[in-house]
C-alpha cells in the first residue's frame, strides 16, 4: 500500500466517523489516529479499477464497535489510463429506467492516469446515503436522499466484493438496495444494474456506481 493510499484510507474512515458524530473539527485528529493504527491486508491493484479495501482485524473490529459493519463500504481505486475524472453516482429505478438522483465527482486538468484514492459510503439512520471521495489530497462529500417512508416489509442489499478492472468511460456498480412491501423477494446482484427489468415489481431500487470519466 502506498503512503498516499494509506492516508486516503484513514481519511475515508475519519469521514465515516465524523458523519456519525456531526463534528467536522474531529476529522484531522481521527485521520491521524486511524493512519497510525489501521493497515490493509491487500494493496490496491496496479491496474486501473476499483475494489473493496481489505481491512486488518483492528479495522474490522473498529467498524463493528461503531455499528458500521454491513452499512458501510470503503473502496480503493486507481484511475485508468485516459480517464479525466471520477464520479460517484446514485440512481433510482423509476418507470423501468435508471434516474440519476444524487452524486458528484472530481476532474483533472492533466493526465489522471495512476491517480489513486478512496471512496466511502455509509447508510444513514434515515436510510439516506453519505458519500465521500478522496484522491491525491482532494476530497468531496455528497449525500443521497432517504427512501420514501413506505411500509417496506422486505429488503436486500449488496456491496462490491472483488476488484473490478476498468477503462476510461466505464461505470462500475458498487452497491445496491432493494425494498418492497411484499413478503417475497428474489436475490439480486450488482450485475443486474445492466438489466433494470430484473427489478420489475419492486417498490424501491437504488444503485451506487463509480464512473471513470473519459475526456
N, C-alpha and C positions, 0 to 999 in steps of 0.2 A: 504494500500500500504506500503510495506516495505521501509526503508530508502535506501536500495540498489537499488530497482526498481525506486524510485523517482530520485536518482542520474543518473541512466541509462537513464530514460526518458529525463531528462534535457540534458544529453549528446547527445542523439539522435536528439533532436530539435536543439541543438547548431550546430551539424554537418550539418544539413539541411541548416541552415542559413549561415554557413561558406562556404558551397558548392555554395551558390549563390554569395557570395562576393569574394571567392577565397583567403580569408585572414585567414590562419590557426592560426595565433597568437591570433585571436579573440576568439578561441574556449573556453578557460578556463573562460574568462570573461562572455561570453554568457551562458556557462553552469551554473555558479553560479547564474546569474540573473534569468535564467529560473527555476532553482531549487527553488528559493525564491518565484516566482510569479505563477508558474504552479502547479496545482493539477490535479489528475484524479478522475473521478466520481466513477470508479469501480476498485477494486483491482484485481490483477492477480489471476486466479483460483489456488486452492491448488493442483490440479491435473496437470500432465504433458500435455503440449499442447501449442497452440499459438492462439492469438486473437488480435483484434484491441484495441488500447488504447482509452478509452473514455475521451476526454479532457474536462476540465472545460470551461465555457463560455469565460474566458480570453484566454485560449489556442486556442480555435477555432477562436476567433477574431484575434489573432496574425497570424495564418495561412492565414486567409482571407486577412489581411492587407499586407502580403508578397506575395500574389498571389499564394499561395501553395495549397489552397483548391481545391480538385479534382485532384491534380497532385502529392500528397504526401501521403504516408501511413506509420503510425507508429504502430508497433505491439509489444506486450509484450509476453514473453514466459517463460515457466518453463520446465526444462529438465525432461523427464520421467525416471522412474527407468530403469536402464540398458543401457541407452544411453551413448555413449562415445564421442560424438561430435555433432556439429550442422553446417549445410551447407546452404548457400544461393545459389540457382541455377537459371540460366536464360536459358530457352530453346527457340529455334525457330523451327517451323514446316518446314521440308524440305523433299520433296518427300514422304509425308504422314507419316513421323515419326519424333519424337522429337529429336533434336540435341542439346546437351549441348554446349552453346557458351560462357558463362561467369559465374563468381561466385567464391566462395571460402568459407572458414569456419574456425572454431576453434575446436580443440580436447583437451581432458583432459587426463592426466596421470592416475588419480584416478577415483573415482566414481563421475559422473557428475549429479547424481540424485538431484533434487530440485534446482540446479543452475538456476538462473533467469536473464533475461536481456531484451534487446530491439533490434528490427530490424527496420530500417528506409529505405524508398525507395522514391526517387524523380525522376520525369520525367524531364530531362534537356530540355533546349530550342531547342537543336538539335534533340530531340526525343530519345536520349540515356537515360540510367538509372544510377543514383548514388545510391549505396547500402552501408549501414553501419550496422555493427553488434557490439553489446556491451554486455558483460556478465561478472559479477563479477570482474570488473576492467580491463578486457582485451577488446580490440577493434580491428576491422579490417574494411577496406573500399575497395570497389570494384566498377567497372564501367562496363556497358554493352554498346556495340556499338549502334549507332542510326539505325533506319530503312533505307533501301535504299531510295534514293531520287527519288522515282517514283511519278507519278501523282495520288495519292490516293484521291478519292472523298468521300469515306465512311469510317467511323471508329467507333469503340466502345471499351470500356474498362470496367473492373470490379475489385473491391478490396474485400478482405475478410471482412465480416460484423459481424461475430459472432465467439466466442471462439470455437476452434476445439480441442477436446482431442486427445492425440497422445501417441503411444508407441514407444519404440526403434525400428528403422527401418522404421518408417512411413515418408512419404514425402507429405507435405500439400501444394497444390497450393494456393497462396495468392494474386495474381494479374495477369491480362491478358490484352493484347492489340491486336486488330484485325483491319487490314486496307485493303482496296480493291479499285480498280479502277472502280468498277461498281456503279450502282445507288441504289441498294437494298442490304440490309444485314439483316439476321435473328438475333434474340437475342441469346446471349451465356451466359454461366455460368462457374464458376470455376470447377464444376464437369466435364465439357467437356474435361478437361485435360486427363481423362481416355479413351477418345474416339477421337483420332486425326481425324478420318473420318468425325466428325461433322463439320470440317472446310474445307471440300473439296470445291475448287473453290475460296477460299480467297487468296489474294496475299501475305499477311504478317500476321503471327500469332506468338505471343511471350508470354511466361508464366514465372512468377517468383514463385519459391517454397521455402519452408523452410523444410529441411530434418533433422530429428533426427537420427543420425548415430548409428547403432548397432556396438558393438565391432567386 
